[in-house]
């Protein structure tokens, strides 16, 4: 098979099961095939789960620092391949090459961070109320976990889950998004080549409905870590709940950037250009709402349009390109549908069309689009997940916060202001899992917890110190060395 043709990775081997059909992933910029993969069937998922279950006892018994050494080897291999895998990211989902490389760097950073956690899987000791009794907690792995990931950060998000799961002693069955299966396979290759024992990490590629459902429903899976859309996430949660398994959800966002009248306007402009149109607007943390104080509304929009009119849209591999295509035909259709909604309920200020002609005809390119809207329209409240920015005008800080908070999501948020008191109030007032002060809504760092409130998730966080919480069970231990029965709360005080 060619380098771009992959099997499943089960029990330490790349396999193409007899009779399995294959699917291809395509470059959204030009339709070229990026790789071919096995469409896993339920029996293939079963084989992967059996391998993960078999591998679990020995992996759990491996000292966490030893597990960390394997992760460091994987990080080194990925570092050596950063250019190659970064290009594959850009080719398979369309983000510009600087972001493709950034995606891989984020994966490397997180694997290294989790390797260190292998020396810190901490519990705690607390005093007993009774004599000659020792109390402590220890962290233990959950068992076999399923990692189901989206296409927008196709190497970073898989590693946010896999590296945290592995260092905690779990074994993993990993299902990447169908349209970025090659990125997922390249992630698995570095772990395999780093010497992960067979069955500790398994890759099953294929449709979410078939492979994803099989994973979520199987009683051998003790936890599911899912990043994707709200509708799918809700379905995963319901299915997992039937088996009382932990389901961690990272879903969508409708993230606001507030620009106050005292803001450093050129800085705020750079922020919204990156936040709204980086990754063609396809980040869960993307800036999809620009909330402008009325005093700076006109000049800010003028400056925004001057920059957008100079935006270079094209081949993501060309370093001069500011924005590539959206990730797929499906994504293009969804975004164009929302643009038509916006044309009916709001005022189109820029863009609003699919780009055609020349090289554009081979890909899924949408013009950077800006609507002026009042709060309450669909484009001001629903996640569009494309290069579409809804601009709203407000009279003051209080209205800005009220508008920012009045959506069903609560992932990221941003405010540009020179007023330090207002910045600290915003930290408290903005209903989100993440708030940036004088920075765009995107730009998470791996060493801090990531996630949101309301419909963005179901209460968990990943990355940072929270990643270990997601993938471990906390066990409480009481050691009574008094050599007699002691009864807490009952023995005489
Ligand atoms: O995600 P899906 P899609 C949002 C964004 C986008 C929408 C749909 O608004 O337009 O979600 O995108 C797997 N059981 N985000 O279709 O369908 C699927 O194969 C188990 C925001 O890409 O949610 C993929 O691996 N798994 C998000 C993963 O779930 C199932 C990033 C996500 O797919 C499944 C991506 C099932 N029944 C999209 N059906 C973010 N928060 O960044 C599908 N899958």
Boltz pocket constraint, residues with backbone or C-beta under 6 A from the ligand:
constraints:
  - pocket:
      binder: B
      contacts: [[A, 148], [A, 149], [A, 150], [A, 151], [A, 152], [A, 175], [A, 176], [A, 177], [A, 178], [A, 206], [A, 207], [A, 208], [A, 209], [A, 211], [A, 212], [A, 213], [A, 216], [A, 227], [A, 228], [A, 229], [A, 230], [A, 232], [A, 233], [A, 235], [A, 236], [A, 250], [A, 251], [A, 252], [A, 253], [A, 282], [A, 283], [A, 284], [A, 285], [A, 334], [A, 383], [A, 384], [A, 385]]
      max_distance: 6.0
